[in-house]
Amino acid sequence: MMIKLTVNGEERAVDATPGMPLLWVLRDLLGLKGTKFGCGNALCGACTVHLNGRAIRSCGVPVESADGASVVTIEGLGETAMARVQAAWIEAQVPQCGYCQPGMIMSVAAILSEEPGLQPDAVRERLTNICRCGTYDRINTAIAQLFPAR
């Protein structure tokens, strides 16, 4: 089935199997390897991308439900105002293995876009992504830079 998407600002058409997760379309059909496979059950957040401006777990979204949508992956985030999330991650030296970080960054960028005035504790409460290396202290440092306490 032919699916049309705008991915990182570029219109794309892909011939995908019905039911194929958006994650596999991004990684396997479009070659965007920044979005990671973690659990396959939309629980860990490694596969987080923005679909029409909202953070979603792409392993749990059938591609046909994204037909005509706008998708931003970690590769495209740096070209938006949300590049400041990536800068905060670099400054706080967040990644250890780095595997979960694209999804983590995409989730925080969506929160920042939706509710820029949140307190750091509220951001941490909304962030449900998992980091198996346990870099949460550095993630919290980056979040504090982006969402200063009042």
C-alpha positions as CSV (number, residue, x, y, z in Angstrom):
1,M,0.0,0.0,0.0
2,M,1.3,3.5,-0.9
3,I,1.6,5.8,2.1
4,K,2.4,9.5,1.8
5,L,4.2,11.3,4.7
6,T,6.0,14.5,5.3
7,V,9.2,13.4,7.1
8,N,11.5,16.0,8.5
9,G,9.9,18.6,6.2
10,E,10.3,16.4,3.0
11,E,7.3,14.8,1.3
12,R,7.9,11.1,1.0
13,A,5.9,8.2,-0.5
14,V,6.5,4.6,0.7
15,D,5.2,1.3,-0.4
16,A,4.6,-0.4,2.9
17,T,2.9,-3.5,4.1
18,P,-0.4,-2.8,5.9
19,G,0.1,-2.9,9.6
20,M,3.8,-2.2,9.4
21,P,4.8,-0.1,12.4
22,L,5.8,3.5,11.5
23,L,9.2,2.7,13.2
24,W,10.1,0.2,10.5
25,V,9.0,2.5,7.7
26,L,11.3,5.2,9.1
27,R,14.3,2.9,9.8
28,D,14.0,0.3,7.0
29,L,12.2,2.0,4.1
30,L,13.5,5.6,4.6
31,G,16.9,4.8,6.2
32,L,16.5,7.1,9.2
33,K,18.3,5.1,11.8
34,G,18.2,7.6,14.7
35,T,14.8,6.3,15.9
36,K,15.6,3.2,17.9
37,F,13.8,-0.1,18.5
38,G,13.5,-0.8,22.2
39,C,10.7,-3.0,23.4
40,G,8.3,-3.2,20.5
41,N,5.4,-2.6,22.8
42,A,5.3,1.2,23.0
43,L,6.5,1.1,26.6
44,C,10.2,2.2,26.7
45,G,10.1,5.3,24.5
46,A,13.2,4.6,22.4
47,C,11.1,4.9,19.3
48,T,9.6,8.2,20.1
49,V,9.0,10.6,17.2
50,H,6.6,13.5,16.6
51,L,3.5,12.8,14.6
52,N,1.7,16.0,13.7
53,G,3.6,17.7,16.6
54,R,2.8,15.2,19.3
55,A,5.2,12.7,20.7
56,I,4.2,9.1,19.9
57,R,5.8,5.7,20.2
58,S,6.4,4.7,16.6
59,C,6.7,1.0,17.2
60,G,3.0,0.9,18.1
61,V,1.6,3.0,15.2
62,P,0.6,1.2,12.0
63,V,1.9,3.2,9.1
64,E,-1.5,3.5,7.5
65,S,-2.7,5.6,10.5
66,A,0.1,8.1,9.7
67,D,-0.9,8.5,6.0
68,G,-0.8,12.2,5.1
69,A,0.8,13.1,8.5
70,S,3.9,15.1,9.3
71,V,6.6,13.1,11.1
72,V,9.7,14.6,12.8
73,T,12.5,12.2,13.8
74,I,15.6,13.0,15.8
75,E,17.4,13.7,12.5
76,G,14.9,16.5,11.8
77,L,14.7,17.9,15.2
78,G,17.9,19.9,14.9
79,E,16.4,21.9,12.1
80,T,13.6,23.2,14.4
81,A,13.4,25.4,17.5
82,M,13.7,22.3,19.5
83,A,17.4,22.0,18.7
84,R,17.9,23.6,22.1
85,V,16.9,20.3,23.7
86,Q,19.8,18.6,21.9
87,A,22.1,21.5,23.1
88,A,21.0,21.0,26.7
89,W,21.7,17.2,26.4
90,I,25.2,17.9,25.1
91,E,26.0,20.5,27.8
92,A,24.8,18.1,30.6
93,Q,26.7,15.2,28.9
94,V,23.6,13.1,29.2
95,P,24.3,10.0,27.0
96,Q,26.2,7.1,28.3
97,C,25.4,4.3,25.8
98,G,23.1,6.8,24.0
99,Y,20.6,4.2,22.8
100,C,17.5,5.7,24.5
101,Q,18.5,9.3,24.0
102,P,16.9,10.1,20.6
103,G,13.5,9.0,22.1
104,M,14.2,10.8,25.3
105,I,15.1,14.0,23.5
106,M,12.0,13.8,21.3
107,S,9.8,13.3,24.3
108,V,11.3,16.3,26.2
109,A,11.1,18.4,23.0
110,A,7.4,17.7,22.7
111,I,6.8,18.6,26.4
112,L,8.8,21.8,25.9
113,S,6.7,22.7,22.8
114,E,3.4,21.9,24.5
115,E,4.0,23.3,27.9
116,P,7.2,25.4,28.1
117,G,6.4,26.9,31.5
118,L,6.3,23.6,33.4
119,Q,8.4,23.1,36.5
120,P,11.2,20.5,36.2
121,D,9.4,18.1,38.6
122,A,6.3,18.2,36.4
123,V,8.4,17.5,33.3
124,R,10.1,14.5,35.0
125,E,6.6,13.2,36.0
126,R,5.4,13.4,32.4
127,L,8.5,11.8,31.0
128,T,7.9,8.0,30.8
129,N,10.9,7.0,28.7
130,I,13.3,4.4,30.1
131,C,17.1,4.8,30.3
132,R,18.7,1.4,31.0
133,C,22.0,3.0,31.8
134,G,20.5,5.1,34.5
135,T,21.6,8.6,33.3
136,Y,18.6,10.1,35.0
137,D,20.7,12.6,37.1
138,R,22.1,14.1,33.9
139,I,18.7,14.0,32.2
140,N,17.4,16.0,35.2
141,T,20.2,18.5,34.8
142,A,19.3,19.0,31.1
143,I,15.6,19.3,32.0
144,A,16.5,21.9,34.6
145,Q,18.3,24.0,31.9
146,L,15.2,23.8,29.7
147,F,12.5,24.3,32.4
148,P,14.0,26.6,35.1
149,A,12.3,26.4,38.4
150,R,10.5,29.5,39.4
